[in-house]
Amino acid sequence: MWYSVIAGAVIGVILSAIFGIYETSSAVSFSRTIFGMSTNDLIFNSILTFVVGGFVFLAAISVVVFDKEYPVMHPGSFTSEVLLMAFLPACVFLIMAPLRGKVINLGTMEEFGVLVAKFGLLHVLLQFSGFYSSIFPPQS
């Protein structure tokens, strides 16, 4: 367990040094250029690649495994789970926006809807991929 904490700290220090956070003279601009690309673009593109890759991987596993036993046997519970797992994490976005000085407007609500869809889809993919059945095995 401590190895993961130490590894995370080391990786954080290395990334901070690479992105030049300690060299920034003001809080206005944290952007640097690495490999001819803005660090903002590099981080955004990296995160987007990992998220899309993760969804594609989970979708492929879900098609192969297609674990539908729990949703078929408990449709009400599964629907409740999906709604909770979709809306509760996305609600954090609606709390963060005003705390960061942003007005909740149509654009904010659109982003909230996208997050709800992502979290809901992730929950369904984790179910169909067999992940939940492996961490919550049937009780004998």
N, C-alpha and C positions, 0 to 999 in steps of 0.2 A: 504494500500500500504506500509506504513512504517513497518507494522508488518512483511511482507516478508523480508524486508531489515534487520531488527533486527534479525529475525530467521536465515537468511543466515549467518549473522556475528557470531551469537552464535554457530551455527553448524560448521562454519569454525574454530573458536577458539578451540572448542572441538576436532575436527579432527586433528588440528595442534598439540594439546597437546598429543593426543593419538599416533600419528605417530612420535612424538619426534622431530619435525622440530626445535624447539627452543634449543634442546640439541645437535644439530649437530655441531661438532667442525670445520668441513671444508665443502666446497661445493662439494666434490668428491662423498660422499656416503650419500644418504638420506634414505637408506633402514633400516628398523627395523624389528623385528619379533613380530607378534601379533597372538595369538592363534596357534603358531607353524608354521606360514606362513609368508613369506616375505611380507612386505607392498606393494612392487611393484606387486607381484603376486595377493595379495588381492584386490588391486585397479583394476588391469587389469581384473581379473575374475568377480568382481562386475560390472564393466562397461559392459563387454561382456554379462553378464546375463541380465542386464537391457535392452540393445540394442536388443538382440535376443528376449527377452520376449516381448518388445514393438512391434517388427515387427510381431511376432506370433499373438499377441493380435489384432493389426491393420488388419492383414490378415484375421483373423476370423471374425471381424466386417465387413470387406469389402465383404466377401462372403455372409454374412447375409443381409447387406443393399444393396450392389451393385448399388450405385448411379452413373448411367452412362448417365444421362440426358445431362449434359454440354459437355462431350467428344463427344457424338453423334451429338449434335446440332452445336458444334463449334470445329470440329476436328483440324483445323489449329491452332487455339488459344491454345487449350489444348496441342498440340504437342510442340508449342513454349514455353508454360509454363513449361512443363516437361524438355525440353532441358535447359532452363534458370535455373530452380531450381536444375538441376543436375550439370551443368558445373560451374556456378558462385560460389557457396560455395566451390566446390572442387578446384577451381583455387587458393583459399587462401593457400592451401597446397603447390602449386608450388611457391608461393611467400615466404612462411615460410621456405622452405627447404634451399635456398641459404642464407637467413638471419641468419640461424642457422649453417651455414658453411657446409652444405651438398651439394654434387654435384647432379644435376638432371641427373639420369641415367635410365637404363631400370627398375630397382627396384622401383625407385621413380615414374616412369610413370605407373607401375603396380598398385602401391598404389593409384595413382591419378585415374586410371580406376575403382578401387574398390569403391572409394569414389563417383565417378560419378554414378555408378550403385546403391549404397546405397541411395543417395539423390534422384535419379530419381524414384526408387522404392517407397521411402517414399512419394513422391509427388503423385504418382498414388494411393497408398494405402489410403492416406488422402482423395483423391477425391472419390474413391469407397466406403469409409467408411461413407461418408456423412458429413465429417467435413467441407469441403469447402462450401457445400450447406447450412450448418447451420450458418456459419459466414458471408456468402455472399448470403442472401436470395434473391429470384427473386423479381425484382422491379415491383410494380403494376402500 
